[in-house]
């Protein structure tokens, strides 16, 4: 059994981190180390982590430098042949690592194994909906349009894959290897930038597992709720991509990627019950790249309709329609997952 290094960046997550660590310790695959990276957390998060006595846990401290820097610190200390990343407010199902290791062992050309996610609320209760993504033949365009690796808690990666994209820099007083880009202006798009670099600069394939093995927490106070910050970070990510995406491909890629991101942010705004922002982002998506309406008409029209319903309808009526729609969508998603599995 090959060793897996599980890396959890920790910063201001005292409400969630105990359950996150417990979900790792409950894995059916036992040969792992758990690297908890204290990113200068000012609350009681690390005190909570210190209460676990499992010998596989190591706590590594650094000044607050952000999630990308914390992951890089974890990678530098990791001893495993595979590396798995988990955000400190998300959870794993018990068979998560076992299924990814089986996938990677049976697929030597695959460098990044990911899975789908089930959404949970801030209390950890299931929302009944899932992140349904493409699983195979992942292209750079897929990564910047549909983000099949839907969040930072789903990938398990071969160490060789990360070494193939490593670069050296002296950001903190000594020359070190970097894997994720430490630029804090890139947050929270550092994940996609890393996956895009793997797709463009290495031979490794990116493939997914059909089952929802990650439980992704929808946190209205988290970074995922900061829509303008996400948009700015996405623009930064596209700027950085100029360094390794051929110039003849970049202009079209940039326009399409921005349109799909604007639509994603519109859907996030709907989730946050901000109808005005949802309408603005949807219109910007269509004006940036109107073919999104032809390429994905159902998703685009549903986003536009939801934005206007939210803006125009009484809130009580909107909640009734939303609840009914989520039940229908969740049922359809479960059938698709079962079919893929």
Helices and strands as residue ranges (DSSP letters): E 4-10, H 17-25, E 32-39, H 45-50, E 57-62, H 67-77, E 82-85, E 91-92, H 96-106, E 110-120, E 126-131, H 140-145, E 156-158, H 159-163, E 167-169, E 176-178, G 184-186, H 190-201, E 205-217, G 223-225, H 227-241, H 247-271, H 275-288, H 292-295, H 297-312, H 315-340
